[in-house]
Amino acid sequence: MNRKTKTIVFDVYGTLFDVHSVIEECETYFPQKGEVISKVWRQKQLEYSFLRGLMGNYHSFWSITKDALRYACKSEGVELSGSIEKSLLSAYLQLKPYPEVEEVLERLRGFQLAVFSNGSEDMLHPLIEHNRLQSHFSNLISVNGIKRFKPHPDSYLYALDQLGVERHEVLFLSSNTWDIAGAKTFGFQVAWVNRTGGAMDELGVEPHHVLQNLTELMDLRRNYV
């Protein structure tokens, strides 16, 4: 964050919301396999978005999320009935936010806050509304508007156009290293939310800031505001 920061933009999955809060629901239907199904589900969700981007064969993130779930169940040898699929997908629209999220958003009032996600509108709006966070954000931006998944530079340009600010006026936060690399290369200030103590990918890009959780964003705010 610098003195010119006008807009703080959050990635959604893994940054504001715990994608693995579906483990309990998975475990209900597939005992002793809930955790691995959740992990494969997330892995394939990302992989399919990257592959479809490379192939130029865009499908919405909601469609990709369904396909990734089907793969995860098939790979673990469990039967995914229509009713179970509906229930698990519904759980994805009700992911749990990380514990500090609501307090941090409340303390950031005065900034323009937005989310920018590969998630499609039919995922983002129900999720944000279910957790009663919509009043904090001026924009809920989905790449579905341009049909180019992050980290394609066109997706970040689309978000910038929606926000109406300059690149250097945006602080972008994500837990995903590929998203951090894409956003910084585009020209955003970036803060990597490294909740798991992981290593930054070797993409020739380092984040401006590294946070253990979103609470540490308040230290940046005190330094510059």
N, C-alpha and C positions, 0 to 999 in steps of 0.2 A: 504494500500500500504506500502511495506517495501523496504529496499534498494536492496533486491534481486529480486524485481518485474521486469520481462522481458516482460510479455504479459498481456495486458488488454483485457478482453473478455466481450462482452455485450450480454445479452439476447436481444431479438428483440421486442416482442409484449408487450407493456406497459412500456418498458424501453427506447427504441429508438423511437418507433412509438406509436401514440395514437390509440388504437384499436377502440375507440369510435368516431373517425373521420368519421365513416360510418353512424353516426346518420342522417346527412343531407340527404344522399342518401336514407336511410330507410324511412325518413319522406316524401320524395318525393312520394314514392309509397304507404305509409301507414300513412296518416296524423294523428297526435296526438298519434301515436304508435311507432314512430321512436326510441325514447330513450329506451323504454322498450324492443323492439325487439333487439336492439343492446346489451343491458345488458344480456338478456337471451341467445342470440347468443354466447357471450363470456363465460358466465357461463357454457353452455352446451359444448362448444368447449373444455374447460379444463376438465370438468367432463368426457366426452367421452374418452379423452386421458388417464385419470387415470383408467377408467373402462376397457378399452381395454388392457392397460398394465397389470392390475390384471388378466384379463381373458386369457392373452397370445394370444390375437387376434388382432394383429397389423394391422391397416390401416394407410395410410399416413395422415398427419395433414391436407392436402388439402381435402381429402375425409371426414375427421371428421368435417372440417369447413363447408362443404356442408350439412352434416347431422345435424349439430347444427343449421344452418340457417333454414332448413326445420322444425326442431322441434320448433324453436322460432316463426315462422309464424303460425304453427299449434296451438301452445299453446295460441296465441293471436287471433285465429279465422280469420286469413286473408289468402287469396288465393295467393300462390306463383307460378306464371306462369313461364314457362321456360325462357322467356325473362327477367323477373324481377330477377329471380335467377342469370342469367348470369351477369346482370348489378351489382347486389350487390356483387357478388363474385369478379367481376372486381374491384370494389371499394376497396376490401380488399387487392388487389395487388397494390393499390395506397394510402395506409394510409399516413397520414401526420406525419412527424417527430415532436418531441417536439421542441419548438423554439430555444433552446440552442444547439441542437445536432450538427449541422454542424460546428459551431464555436469551440465547445469543441473538436471534432475530429481533426480539423485543428491544434489546439494548442497541441495536443498529438502526433504530428509527431515526430518520433524518437523512439517511442515504437512500438512493434509489436501489432497491433490491430486486433481483430477478433470478429465475431459474432458466437454465439452458440445457436441454437434454436430448439424447437420441430417442427417448421415449416419445411415443405419439400422443396427440392430445387426448385420446380416449383412455390413456393410461395416466397422464400427468394430472389432469383436472380431478378425476375421482380420488387419486391418492392425496393430493394437497387438500382437497375439501374434506376427505375423511378425517384427516388429522387437524383440521381447522386452522390451517396456516395461510389460507389464501389472502388474508388481509395484510400480510407482510410484504407481498410481492406486487410490483407494478406490472410485471410481464412474466408469463409462463411460456417460454419459447421452446418450440419443438422443431427439430430438423425436418419434420414431416412437411413443413412449409416450403422447403426447397428440395426435399428428397435427396439429400446428401448427408450421409452420416459423418459425425465427428470421427476422426480428426481431419477430414477434408477441409482445406482452407475456405471453400465456399460456404461451409456451414457456419464458421465463425463470422464471416462477412455478413451472412444473413442475420445472425444474432445482433451484430453491431448496427445494422440498418434498423432493426426493430427497436433498439434502445435509443438511437438518436444521439450517440456520443462518439468521441474519438477513441481509437484503439488504446492509447496510453491512459485514458480515463477509466478504464475497466480493470477491476481486480477480479480475477476468475479463480474459483476454488474447485478442486476436484481431488478425489481419492485415487483416480486412475492415472497412472503415469503416462499412458499414451495420449490422454486428453490434455494433461499438463504440457507435454511436448508440443502437441498441435496448437494449443492456445498461445504458448509463448512464441512459437515460430511465427504465428500470425501477428503478434504484436501486443497481446494483452500482458499486463502484470499477472503473475500466477503465484498461487500458494497451494502447495501439495499437502493435502490432509492425509498424512501417513499414519493411520490408526494402528497398523499392524507392525510397525518397525521394519518395513520392507526396504528394498534397495531400488533406487531410481534406474529405470531402463537405460541402456547404453544407446541413446539416440542423439548424442551430441548436444543435449539440451539439459540445463539444470534449472530448477524452479527458483524464483526470487526469494521465496519463503518456504519453510517446511514446518508444518504444524502437527502436533500429535492429535489434536481434536479441534473443534471449532471454537472452543473457549479461548484458545490462544490467539484467535483473531482479534480479541479485545486488546491485547498488548500492542498489536500493530496500530489499532485505532487510536490508542492513547498517545502513541509516538507522533502521529501526524494530524490529529484533529483537535 
